[in-house]
Amino acid sequence: METGIACYSRGAFLPTVSSKHSLPSIPPSSSFKSLKSSSLFGESLRVSSKSTLKISRTKGASFITKCEIGDSLEEFLAKATPDKGLIRLMVCMGEALRTISFKVKTASCGGTQCVNSFGDEQLAVDMLANNLLFEALKHSHFCKYACSEEIPELQDMGGPTEGGFSVAFDPLDGSSIVDTNFTVGTIFGVWPGDKLIGVTGKDQVAAAMGVLGPRTTYVLALKDFPGTHEFLLLDEGKWQHVKETNEIGEGKLFSPGNLRATFDNANYAKLIDYYVKEKYTLRYTGGMVPDVNQIIVKEKGIFTNVTSPTAKAKLRLLFEVAPLGLLIEKAGGYSSDGHKSVLEKVIENIDDRTQVAYGSKNEIIRFEETLYGSSRLQGGVPVGATA
């Protein structure tokens, strides 16, 4: 069964390429004119009127690019970046996420494994997602190297080094809970050129996650454009801009991962006790994508995943922590490994792992001071659990 992926940008279809394990045919979206917000019953959706203004200046001239709620993905990207290669890559990844969403929703789950068809072959859904994303990157023609949690070695995607990108991704974060019908997702980070080693999270030009829940959303951030932006997958297959986040405020909502570490990490136990005593609302799903997405959507909260002598770090810096760090920090939040932003950590090996916290400024101050006695964000003034 030979099929291919058609990626498009600004109304022009990119060439369809076939391969051994190629993407199922994806019906093209209709024209990329402004999308009208409508519900199942034809009523207007109530969406935020916030928009981003990006002022670009050249010699002797200036102009304003306005990204609006209601824009299609293609319209938004055309306004947000002049880099046509990056636009093409992000659109192709959006097409893959759309297909992954459908495949996950129609997966057959038996025992601990969920499978679906990929061409004529039955594959576990995480491997299916993995293949779809590699195909999308290949057909973007702008990806030089890619690697994933499933295949943690650099794969040559055939794109250029100059003007091209390298991408690292977790194809289906939370794949072990697909059978329970919990929200799962895809995470990826985009670095310029041909390097994924010796770089930092700050070097990313873009990062994104696909959130596969009751709604399917594509949440992305671009290094040189303000805010973190959420796109909703509509019934007709289009991605529509529905939310922009520029500030993570204070609010008593916590998602504590790796709680087994509290057994032999007294400071982490102290932090969790603080959340409970201060009557924080527990909102923890067991999936990193929905828990971090919650902070961006609700614009408040704290996510923690802390290590201890017997509970080692599991989260990978390249595939998960750095891309989500860019999404959180572009949304106006903060990230920390206990001492510094996760975006400042150098990726020395593909499998580097780390502890992490994401949240508002005061929550990250509390996290750092409780675990290590001081915070880079505030000099010497104890807060909350350290007081």
C-alpha positions, 0 to 999 in steps of 0.5 A: 500500500503506497501512500504519501503525505501532502504538506502545504503552506499558504495554499500551495501543496508540496510534492507528495512523496511515497515510501515503504511506510508512508502516511495515510492519505490526508485530505487537504484543507480547503482554502486558507482564508480566515476561519469563522468560529462556529459550533456544531449548532452554527453559533459563534464560539466565544473566543478570546480577542487577544492578539499578538503584535509583532513590530518589524523594522527595516531601514526606512520602514516599519510594519506591524504583523498581527496574529489573531485568534481565529487564524488558521495555522498557515495564516498564523505562521506566515505572520509569525515568521519569515522563514518558509522552511520553518513554516513548512516543517511546522505545517507538516508536523501538524499534518502528522499530529492530525493523523496521530490523533485519529489513529490513537482515537481508533486504536484497539487495546488489548492487555497492555498494548494498543495497536492500529494499522499503518499501511498493511502493518499492525503497529503499536500506537507509539511506533505508529506515531514515531513513523508518522513523524519521521515521514512528516519530517522527511517530506518537509524537505527542511529537516536535516537530522531527526531522532526520537525516544523510540529511535535515539540515534540521528536519522538523516532526513535529507534536508539541507544543513544551511537553512535546515533544522534538526528535530528531536521528539517524543512520539507519544508521551503517555503511550502506556495509558492510551488503553485507559483513555487518558490524555496523551501527547506528542512533544518536539523541539526544533534546532537550527542546522545539523546539531542536537548535541552540544546545544541548549534549549535556548537554541531551539527555534521552535517547540510544540506539543500535540495534546490528544484528549477530548479536544486535539490541540497543537500548542507551539512557540517560536523563539522569535515571536511572543507567546505560546499559542494553542490551535484547535483541530476542527472537524474539517481538519483545519487547525484554528488559533484559539488561545495565546498565553503570555503570562503564568500567574499565581494559583494554588494548583499542583501536579507532583510527579515521581512522588516515590522520591519523597521517601528519601528526599526530605526536602521534596517531602517538605514541598509536597507537605506545603502544597497539601497544608496550603490547600492547593488543588491536586491536578495530576494525570500521570502524563507530562503533556496534559500536566504541563499543558494545564499550566499554559491553559489555566495560566497558573500552577506548578509541575514537579518531577524530582529525583532522589537517591533511589528514584532516579531521573526519567525525563529526557532533556532533549525529547521532553524537558527542553521543548516543554521548557520553551513552551512554558517560558514563552508563555511567561512561566519559568522552568528549573532543574533546581538551580537554573532554567532547563533551557540553559542546560547543555545537551551533552548526550541524546539520553541526558535526563534531569529533574524539572519544575515548570510554573509561575515565578513564585512557585519556582522560587519556592521549589528552588529554595525548598530543595536547595536553600536558595533561588537564583530568582530571589536573593535570600528571602525565604518563601512558603515551604522554606519560611 
